[in-house]
Amino acid sequence: MAFSLLPKETQYFTLFTQMSSKLKEASAALVEMLEGRDEDYLSLSKRIKHIEHECDEIAHSVTRKLNKSFITPFDREDIYTLSVALDDVCDYIDAAGRAVVMYNIHESDQYAVQLAQVLQKMAAEIHAATERLESGKGMNPHLLEIQRLENEADDIYYKGTAELFKSSDAVQIIRWKELYEILENGTDRCEYVGNIIESIVLKHS
């Protein structure tokens, strides 16, 4: 890949790695919240929101740098698209945390926990891929795992939703269906991030 020929622009790779690190932090806090290891759900939600704000700031740094850069290591549009997609994943994690608080969810649910755990695994794979973006080497296993995990998330979502509609409790159906959808959308966005990274690598291979 030609990225290494532009050493003055390596800050983009650092920023992407920082953003993906925030995804790992936020998803870990979300798993903790949904597993019920800490009953202070409001505190965990605030922690996730703080991480989401940090991720926003890094995304803004990418945009500011793009506006000032004469030469970029790869297409400006791809840099911006990847930055927005990474930020979107963090937004979905934050939305899930807020839904737990908004719907006053204090019990654990196996499908919500499983979806959050898959999201956490996907965040780890995204982080591993962004760490390798500059060299473009050794990221195939991580991109493939992102796709596999997204398929796993789909299965969990469908099983959870089917189980949910066996209940006659309308309130329970509404609250859990909303949370399932947010989590599943988060995993979809993770897959989108993987696709963007794969496209960037293919363009510059």
CYANA upper distance limits for C-alpha pairs under 8 A (distance plus 0.5 A):
  1 MET  CA    135 SER  CA      7.11
  1 MET  CA    136 GLY  CA      6.88
  1 MET  CA    201 VAL  CA      8.14
  1 MET  CA    204 HIS  CA      5.76
  1 MET  CA    205 SER  CA      5.49
  2 ALA  CA      6 LEU  CA      8.20
  2 ALA  CA     73 PRO  CA      8.20
  2 ALA  CA    204 HIS  CA      6.91
  2 ALA  CA    205 SER  CA      8.29
  3 PHE  CA      7 PRO  CA      8.33
  3 PHE  CA     73 PRO  CA      5.81
  3 PHE  CA     74 PHE  CA      7.78
  3 PHE  CA    134 GLU  CA      6.40
  3 PHE  CA    135 SER  CA      7.51
  3 PHE  CA    204 HIS  CA      8.44
  4 SER  CA    134 GLU  CA      7.30
  4 SER  CA    135 SER  CA      7.48
  6 LEU  CA     10 THR  CA      7.65
  6 LEU  CA     72 THR  CA      8.32
  6 LEU  CA     73 PRO  CA      6.64
  9 GLU  CA     71 ILE  CA      8.14
  9 GLU  CA     72 THR  CA      6.71
  9 GLU  CA     73 PRO  CA      6.68
 10 THR  CA     14 THR  CA      7.22
 10 THR  CA     73 PRO  CA      8.07
 10 THR  CA    134 GLU  CA      8.15
 11 GLN  CA     15 LEU  CA      6.67
 12 TYR  CA     16 PHE  CA      6.75
 12 TYR  CA     62 VAL  CA      7.34
 13 PHE  CA     17 THR  CA      6.71
 13 PHE  CA    130 THR  CA      7.68
 13 PHE  CA    131 GLU  CA      8.03
 13 PHE  CA    133 LEU  CA      7.44
 13 PHE  CA    134 GLU  CA      6.82
 14 THR  CA     18 GLN  CA      6.67
 15 LEU  CA     19 MET  CA      6.71
 15 LEU  CA     58 ILE  CA      7.02
 15 LEU  CA     59 ALA  CA      8.45
 15 LEU  CA     61 SER  CA      8.44
 15 LEU  CA     62 VAL  CA      7.50
 16 PHE  CA     20 SER  CA      6.74
 16 PHE  CA     83 SER  CA      7.50
 16 PHE  CA    130 THR  CA      6.77
 17 THR  CA     21 SER  CA      6.62
 17 THR  CA    127 HIS  CA      6.76
 17 THR  CA    130 THR  CA      5.91
 17 THR  CA    131 GLU  CA      6.29
 18 GLN  CA     22 LYS  CA      6.97
 18 GLN  CA     58 ILE  CA      8.02
 19 MET  CA     23 LEU  CA      7.12
 19 MET  CA     55 CYS  CA      6.09
 19 MET  CA     58 ILE  CA      7.04
 19 MET  CA     59 ALA  CA      8.05
 19 MET  CA     86 LEU  CA      7.25
 19 MET  CA     87 ASP  CA      7.89
 20 SER  CA     24 LYS  CA      7.04
 20 SER  CA     86 LEU  CA      7.37
 20 SER  CA    123 ALA  CA      7.32
 20 SER  CA    124 ALA  CA      8.41
 20 SER  CA    126 ILE  CA      6.92
 20 SER  CA    127 HIS  CA      5.33
 20 SER  CA    130 THR  CA      7.70
 21 SER  CA     25 GLU  CA      6.93
 21 SER  CA    127 HIS  CA      6.62
 22 LYS  CA     26 ALA  CA      6.56
 22 LYS  CA     51 ILE  CA      6.78
 22 LYS  CA     52 GLU  CA      8.03
 22 LYS  CA     54 GLU  CA      8.13
 22 LYS  CA     55 CYS  CA      6.68
 22 LYS  CA     90 CYS  CA      8.11
 23 LEU  CA     27 SER  CA      6.44
 23 LEU  CA     86 LEU  CA      8.41
 23 LEU  CA     89 VAL  CA      7.70
 23 LEU  CA     90 CYS  CA      6.23
 23 LEU  CA    120 GLN  CA      8.46
 23 LEU  CA    123 ALA  CA      6.16
 24 LYS  CA     28 ALA  CA      6.60
 24 LYS  CA    120 GLN  CA      6.86
 24 LYS  CA    123 ALA  CA      5.81
 24 LYS  CA    124 ALA  CA      6.45
 24 LYS  CA    127 HIS  CA      8.10
 25 GLU  CA     29 ALA  CA      6.92
 25 GLU  CA     51 ILE  CA      7.86
 26 ALA  CA     30 LEU  CA      6.76
 26 ALA  CA     47 ARG  CA      8.39
 26 ALA  CA     48 ILE  CA      5.76
 26 ALA  CA     51 ILE  CA      6.72
 26 ALA  CA     52 GLU  CA      7.92
 26 ALA  CA     90 CYS  CA      7.54
 26 ALA  CA     93 ILE  CA      7.20
 26 ALA  CA     94 ASP  CA      8.14
 27 SER  CA     31 VAL  CA      6.71
 27 SER  CA     93 ILE  CA      6.90
 27 SER  CA    116 ALA  CA      7.56
 27 SER  CA    117 GLN  CA      8.43
 27 SER  CA    119 LEU  CA      7.18
 27 SER  CA    120 GLN  CA      5.45
 27 SER  CA    123 ALA  CA      7.77
 28 ALA  CA     32 GLU  CA      6.78
 28 ALA  CA    120 GLN  CA      6.68
 29 ALA  CA     33 MET  CA      6.69
 29 ALA  CA     44 LEU  CA      6.99
 29 ALA  CA     47 ARG  CA      8.06
 29 ALA  CA     48 ILE  CA      7.10
 30 LEU  CA     34 LEU  CA      6.71
 30 LEU  CA     44 LEU  CA      8.06
 30 LEU  CA     45 SER  CA      8.43
 30 LEU  CA     48 ILE  CA      7.89
 30 LEU  CA     93 ILE  CA      7.54
 30 LEU  CA     96 ALA  CA      8.21
 30 LEU  CA     97 GLY  CA      6.84
 30 LEU  CA    116 ALA  CA      7.29
 31 VAL  CA     35 GLU  CA      6.41
 31 VAL  CA    113 VAL  CA      6.99
 31 VAL  CA    116 ALA  CA      6.05
 31 VAL  CA    117 GLN  CA      6.64
 31 VAL  CA    120 GLN  CA      8.03
 32 GLU  CA     36 GLY  CA      6.85
 32 GLU  CA     37 ARG  CA      6.32
 32 GLU  CA     38 ASP  CA      7.37
 33 MET  CA     37 ARG  CA      7.21
 33 MET  CA     38 ASP  CA      6.92
 33 MET  CA     39 GLU  CA      8.17
 33 MET  CA     41 TYR  CA      6.64
 33 MET  CA     44 LEU  CA      6.97
 33 MET  CA     97 GLY  CA      8.23
 34 LEU  CA    108 SER  CA      6.48
 34 LEU  CA    109 ASP  CA      8.01
 34 LEU  CA    112 ALA  CA      7.54
 34 LEU  CA    113 VAL  CA      6.14
 34 LEU  CA    116 ALA  CA      8.19
 35 GLU  CA    108 SER  CA      6.37
 35 GLU  CA    109 ASP  CA      8.46
 35 GLU  CA    113 VAL  CA      6.61
 36 GLY  CA    106 HIS  CA      7.88
 36 GLY  CA    107 GLU  CA      7.63
 36 GLY  CA    108 SER  CA      6.63
 39 GLU  CA    106 HIS  CA      7.94
 40 ASP  CA     44 LEU  CA      7.10
 41 TYR  CA     45 SER  CA      6.58
 41 TYR  CA    100 VAL  CA      8.25
 41 TYR  CA    101 VAL  CA      7.24
 41 TYR  CA    106 HIS  CA      8.40
 42 LEU  CA     46 LYS  CA      6.70
 42 LEU  CA    101 VAL  CA      6.94
 43 SER  CA     47 ARG  CA      6.74
 44 LEU  CA     48 ILE  CA      6.77
 44 LEU  CA     97 GLY  CA      8.28
 45 SER  CA     49 LYS  CA      6.68
 45 SER  CA     94 ASP  CA      7.91
 45 SER  CA     97 GLY  CA      5.69
 45 SER  CA     98 ARG  CA      6.73
 45 SER  CA    101 VAL  CA      7.88
 46 LYS  CA     50 HIS  CA      6.62
 47 ARG  CA     51 ILE  CA      6.85
 48 ILE  CA     52 GLU  CA      6.60
 48 ILE  CA     93 ILE  CA      8.15
 48 ILE  CA     94 ASP  CA      6.33
 48 ILE  CA     97 GLY  CA      7.62
 49 LYS  CA     53 HIS  CA      6.73
 49 LYS  CA     94 ASP  CA      6.37
 50 HIS  CA     54 GLU  CA      6.88
 51 ILE  CA     55 CYS  CA      6.72
 52 GLU  CA     56 ASP  CA      6.71
 52 GLU  CA     87 ASP  CA      8.41
 52 GLU  CA     90 CYS  CA      6.28
 52 GLU  CA     91 ASP  CA      7.01
 52 GLU  CA     94 ASP  CA      7.12
 53 HIS  CA     57 GLU  CA      6.79
 54 GLU  CA     58 ILE  CA      6.94
 55 CYS  CA     59 ALA  CA      6.77
 55 CYS  CA     87 ASP  CA      6.76
 55 CYS  CA     90 CYS  CA      7.74
 56 ASP  CA     60 HIS  CA      6.71
 56 ASP  CA     87 ASP  CA      6.87
 57 GLU  CA     61 SER  CA      6.74
 58 ILE  CA     62 VAL  CA      6.92
 59 ALA  CA     63 THR  CA      7.01
 59 ALA  CA     83 SER  CA      6.24
 59 ALA  CA     84 VAL  CA      7.45
 59 ALA  CA     87 ASP  CA      7.25
 60 HIS  CA     64 ARG  CA      6.63
 61 SER  CA     65 LYS  CA      6.55
 62 VAL  CA     66 LEU  CA      6.64
 62 VAL  CA     79 ILE  CA      8.48
 62 VAL  CA     80 TYR  CA      7.92
 62 VAL  CA     83 SER  CA      7.57
 63 THR  CA     67 ASN  CA      6.82
 63 THR  CA     80 TYR  CA      7.39
 64 ARG  CA     68 LYS  CA      7.10
 65 LYS  CA     69 SER  CA      6.43
 66 LEU  CA     72 THR  CA      8.32
 66 LEU  CA     76 ARG  CA      7.57
 72 THR  CA     76 ARG  CA      7.23
 74 PHE  CA     78 ASP  CA      7.66
 74 PHE  CA     79 ILE  CA      7.60
 74 PHE  CA    200 ILE  CA      8.11
 74 PHE  CA    204 HIS  CA      8.38
 75 ASP  CA     79 ILE  CA      6.87
 76 ARG  CA     80 TYR  CA      6.72
 77 GLU  CA     81 THR  CA      6.48
 78 ASP  CA     82 LEU  CA      6.47
 78 ASP  CA    196 ILE  CA      8.01
 78 ASP  CA    200 ILE  CA      7.60
 79 ILE  CA     83 SER  CA      6.71
 80 TYR  CA     84 VAL  CA      6.72
 81 THR  CA     85 ALA  CA      6.60
 81 THR  CA    196 ILE  CA      8.32
 82 LEU  CA     86 LEU  CA      6.63
 82 LEU  CA    193 VAL  CA      7.03
 82 LEU  CA    196 ILE  CA      6.91
 82 LEU  CA    197 ILE  CA      7.98
 83 SER  CA     87 ASP  CA      6.77
 84 VAL  CA     88 ASP  CA      6.58
 85 ALA  CA     89 VAL  CA      6.99
 85 ALA  CA    189 ARG  CA      7.43
 85 ALA  CA    192 TYR  CA      7.84
 85 ALA  CA    193 VAL  CA      6.41
 86 LEU  CA     90 CYS  CA      7.27
 86 LEU  CA    190 CYS  CA      8.25
 86 LEU  CA    193 VAL  CA      7.06
 87 ASP  CA     91 ASP  CA      6.78
 88 ASP  CA     92 TYR  CA      6.83
 88 ASP  CA    189 ARG  CA      7.66
 89 VAL  CA     93 ILE  CA      6.92
 89 VAL  CA    186 GLY  CA      6.09
 89 VAL  CA    187 THR  CA      8.38
 89 VAL  CA    189 ARG  CA      6.38
 89 VAL  CA    190 CYS  CA      6.86
 90 CYS  CA     94 ASP  CA      6.67
 91 ASP  CA     95 ALA  CA      6.57
 92 TYR  CA     96 ALA  CA      6.67
 92 TYR  CA    182 ILE  CA      6.83
 92 TYR  CA    183 LEU  CA      7.52
 92 TYR  CA    185 ASN  CA      7.79
 92 TYR  CA    186 GLY  CA      5.76
 93 ILE  CA     97 GLY  CA      6.92
 93 ILE  CA    183 LEU  CA      7.75
 93 ILE  CA    186 GLY  CA      7.29
 94 ASP  CA     98 ARG  CA      6.70
 95 ALA  CA     99 ALA  CA      6.58
 95 ALA  CA    182 ILE  CA      7.51
 96 ALA  CA    100 VAL  CA      6.91
 96 ALA  CA    179 LEU  CA      6.65
 96 ALA  CA    182 ILE  CA      6.48
 96 ALA  CA    183 LEU  CA      6.98
 97 GLY  CA    101 VAL  CA      7.18
 98 ARG  CA    102 MET  CA      6.45
 99 ALA  CA    103 TYR  CA      6.35
 99 ALA  CA    178 GLU  CA      8.40
 99 ALA  CA    179 LEU  CA      6.99
100 VAL  CA    104 ASN  CA      6.39
100 VAL  CA    105 ILE  CA      5.60
100 VAL  CA    106 HIS  CA      8.30
100 VAL  CA    179 LEU  CA      8.07
101 VAL  CA    105 ILE  CA      6.94
103 TYR  CA    175 ARG  CA      6.69
108 SER  CA    112 ALA  CA      8.37
108 SER  CA    113 VAL  CA      7.86
109 ASP  CA    113 VAL  CA      6.62
110 GLN  CA    114 GLN  CA      6.54
111 TYR  CA    115 LEU  CA      6.60
111 TYR  CA    156 ILE  CA      6.80
111 TYR  CA    157 TYR  CA      7.68
111 TYR  CA    159 LYS  CA      8.49
111 TYR  CA    160 GLY  CA      6.01
111 TYR  CA    180 TYR  CA      8.30
112 ALA  CA    116 ALA  CA      6.65
112 ALA  CA    176 TRP  CA      8.50
112 ALA  CA    179 LEU  CA      7.80
112 ALA  CA    180 TYR  CA      6.64
112 ALA  CA    183 LEU  CA      8.12
113 VAL  CA    117 GLN  CA      6.59
114 GLN  CA    118 VAL  CA      6.68
114 GLN  CA    156 ILE  CA      7.73
115 LEU  CA    119 LEU  CA      6.67
115 LEU  CA    153 ALA  CA      6.41
115 LEU  CA    156 ILE  CA      7.25
115 LEU  CA    157 TYR  CA      7.90
115 LEU  CA    180 TYR  CA      8.10
115 LEU  CA    183 LEU  CA      6.73
115 LEU  CA    184 GLU  CA      7.44
116 ALA  CA    120 GLN  CA      6.65
116 ALA  CA    183 LEU  CA      7.08
117 GLN  CA    121 LYS  CA      6.76
118 VAL  CA    122 MET  CA      6.64
118 VAL  CA    149 LEU  CA      6.90
118 VAL  CA    150 GLU  CA      8.38
118 VAL  CA    152 GLU  CA      8.22
118 VAL  CA    153 ALA  CA      7.00
118 VAL  CA    187 THR  CA      8.18
119 LEU  CA    123 ALA  CA      6.65
119 LEU  CA    183 LEU  CA      8.03
119 LEU  CA    186 GLY  CA      7.57
119 LEU  CA    187 THR  CA      6.19
119 LEU  CA    190 CYS  CA      8.36
120 GLN  CA    124 ALA  CA      6.90
121 LYS  CA    125 GLU  CA      6.89
121 LYS  CA    149 LEU  CA      8.31
122 MET  CA    126 ILE  CA      6.62
122 MET  CA    145 GLU  CA      8.32
122 MET  CA    146 ILE  CA      6.12
122 MET  CA    149 LEU  CA      7.23
122 MET  CA    187 THR  CA      7.89
122 MET  CA    190 CYS  CA      7.10
123 ALA  CA    127 HIS  CA      6.66
123 ALA  CA    190 CYS  CA      7.79
124 ALA  CA    128 ALA  CA      6.78
125 GLU  CA    129 ALA  CA      6.67
125 GLU  CA    142 HIS  CA      5.80
125 GLU  CA    143 LEU  CA      7.83
125 GLU  CA    145 GLU  CA      7.69
125 GLU  CA    146 ILE  CA      6.95
126 ILE  CA    130 THR  CA      6.66
126 ILE  CA    142 HIS  CA      7.71
126 ILE  CA    143 LEU  CA      8.23
126 ILE  CA    146 ILE  CA      8.01
126 ILE  CA    190 CYS  CA      8.05
126 ILE  CA    193 VAL  CA      8.09
126 ILE  CA    194 GLY  CA      7.40
127 HIS  CA    131 GLU  CA      6.69
128 ALA  CA    132 ARG  CA      7.11
128 ALA  CA    139 MET  CA      7.96
128 ALA  CA    142 HIS  CA      7.37
129 ALA  CA    133 LEU  CA      6.68
129 ALA  CA    139 MET  CA      5.81
129 ALA  CA    142 HIS  CA      6.60
129 ALA  CA    143 LEU  CA      7.62
129 ALA  CA    197 ILE  CA      8.33
130 THR  CA    134 GLU  CA      8.37
130 THR  CA    197 ILE  CA      8.44
132 ARG  CA    136 GLY  CA      6.16
132 ARG  CA    137 LYS  CA      6.65
132 ARG  CA    138 GLY  CA      7.38
132 ARG  CA    139 MET  CA      6.75
133 LEU  CA    137 LYS  CA      7.97
133 LEU  CA    139 MET  CA      8.22
133 LEU  CA    197 ILE  CA      8.12
133 LEU  CA    201 VAL  CA      8.08
136 GLY  CA    201 VAL  CA      6.60
136 GLY  CA    205 SER  CA      8.34
139 MET  CA    143 LEU  CA      6.79
140 ASN  CA    144 LEU  CA      6.62
141 PRO  CA    145 GLU  CA      6.61
142 HIS  CA    146 ILE  CA      6.74
143 LEU  CA    147 GLN  CA      7.08
143 LEU  CA    194 GLY  CA      6.20
143 LEU  CA    195 ASN  CA      8.36
143 LEU  CA    198 GLU  CA      7.80
144 LEU  CA    148 ARG  CA      6.78
145 GLU  CA    149 LEU  CA      6.49
146 ILE  CA    150 GLU  CA      6.73
146 ILE  CA    190 CYS  CA      7.82
146 ILE  CA    191 GLU  CA      6.52
146 ILE  CA    194 GLY  CA      7.17
147 GLN  CA    151 ASN  CA      6.98
147 GLN  CA    191 GLU  CA      6.55
147 GLN  CA    194 GLY  CA      8.32
148 ARG  CA    152 GLU  CA      6.87
149 LEU  CA    153 ALA  CA      6.64
150 GLU  CA    154 ASP  CA      6.82
150 GLU  CA    187 THR  CA      6.34
150 GLU  CA    188 ASP  CA      7.02
150 GLU  CA    190 CYS  CA      8.39
150 GLU  CA    191 GLU  CA      6.95
151 ASN  CA    155 ASP  CA      6.97
152 GLU  CA    156 ILE  CA      6.86
153 ALA  CA    157 TYR  CA      6.57
153 ALA  CA    184 GLU  CA      7.02
153 ALA  CA    187 THR  CA      7.40
154 ASP  CA    158 TYR  CA      6.72
154 ASP  CA    184 GLU  CA      7.50
155 ASP  CA    159 LYS  CA      6.66
156 ILE  CA    160 GLY  CA      6.41
157 TYR  CA    161 THR  CA      6.52
157 TYR  CA    180 TYR  CA      6.95
157 TYR  CA    181 GLU  CA      8.25
157 TYR  CA    184 GLU  CA      7.17
158 TYR  CA    162 ALA  CA      6.56
159 LYS  CA    163 GLU  CA      6.65
160 GLY  CA    164 LEU  CA      6.53
160 GLY  CA    180 TYR  CA      8.32
161 THR  CA    165 PHE  CA      6.91
161 THR  CA    177 LYS  CA      7.17
161 THR  CA    180 TYR  CA      8.24
162 ALA  CA    166 LYS  CA      7.45
163 GLU  CA    167 SER  CA      8.09
164 LEU  CA    173 ILE  CA      6.52
164 LEU  CA    176 TRP  CA      8.26
164 LEU  CA    177 LYS  CA      8.12
165 PHE  CA    173 ILE  CA      7.23
167 SER  CA    173 ILE  CA      7.77
169 ASP  CA    173 ILE  CA      6.85
170 ALA  CA    174 ILE  CA      6.72
171 VAL  CA    175 ARG  CA      6.75
172 GLN  CA    176 TRP  CA      6.58
173 ILE  CA    177 LYS  CA      6.25
174 ILE  CA    178 GLU  CA      6.63
175 ARG  CA    179 LEU  CA      6.96
176 TRP  CA    180 TYR  CA      6.53
177 LYS  CA    181 GLU  CA      6.64
178 GLU  CA    182 ILE  CA      6.84
179 LEU  CA    183 LEU  CA      6.74
180 TYR  CA    184 GLU  CA      6.54
181 GLU  CA    185 ASN  CA      6.46
182 ILE  CA    186 GLY  CA      6.72
183 LEU  CA    187 THR  CA      7.01
184 GLU  CA    188 ASP  CA      6.80
185 ASN  CA    189 ARG  CA      6.71
186 GLY  CA    190 CYS  CA      6.83
187 THR  CA    191 GLU  CA      6.89
188 ASP  CA    192 TYR  CA      6.87
189 ARG  CA    193 VAL  CA      6.80
190 CYS  CA    194 GLY  CA      6.91
191 GLU  CA    195 ASN  CA      6.77
192 TYR  CA    196 ILE  CA      6.76
193 VAL  CA    197 ILE  CA      6.79
194 GLY  CA    198 GLU  CA      6.63
195 ASN  CA    199 SER  CA      6.63
196 ILE  CA    200 ILE  CA      6.75
197 ILE  CA    201 VAL  CA      6.76
198 GLU  CA    202 LEU  CA      6.68
199 SER  CA    203 LYS  CA      6.71
200 ILE  CA    204 HIS  CA      6.96
201 VAL  CA    205 SER  CA      6.37
